[in-house]
């Protein structure tokens, strides 16, 4: 199998970020959307899951062949991951706290450290969508161990993740029994499932399994990579699963994942189809692959982290006070994101990498 460069996966990040934008803005379109379309839009939070699965793949593929085997290598790895997310996040968070037009909500240590993401009471403080950064950075911290377990056997990794979930839930309930757990850290179970790495680990696992398939292109996996129409099956499967999840919505204000069957579809079925989709974008020369690989989509993909941080909460609110277009400032937010990436995020990342190497 000839491996195609991962440009399409970078462009795919912009697509995932756009789904999250649709999800967070659906409430403004409720009166104008057909109920079945609204049911679909209510589940576009799957964009976050697409990010997690893609992250699981890219990092496991990068570090899976040569696992980190020393403290110095781990330190450099963590600093590299730190440089990817914290500078821009801290910039926006600091602007929010210093802005006199916004009420000071406190909990500075929790938000700057991302520790607020482990609390059901605090996880939307500061930059609301940053709760997912807590999930992502937990994965970064655990990745070297996860890679070692995966190399032993994929079932060993699965058993570890199941055990991690049980321990996490146990800590939350033990904490609550001890002193009431007023900030609801790692509690209740629904929060753990939907907002922590322990509950979202199946998504990262899906990405890691795809990395395993790509690294080991032997007879055992040849049939998978030779399988045609992976991109098409993946796209149809992802959106069909999203709609199926939506069929369990109790009303237009809630998610299908609130129902046990909808939750299982999200945890177990969605990652499977995303795996097919990403595999197709890697090694199938399709129209979709070409679109995601264009210079524009790659640039948007690189700016997708900035877009994710500004598309709701502080920056978006500030922007709406000045101007609000019929697209809810979708295009304008992307332009600002590109500027943030080119003028701050990427230069800071490059500077930190140079400091580390020197």
Order of alpha helices (4+ residues) and beta strands (2+ residues): alpha-alpha-alpha-alpha-alpha-alpha-alpha-alpha-alpha-alpha-alpha-alpha-alpha-alpha-alpha-alpha-alpha-alpha-alpha
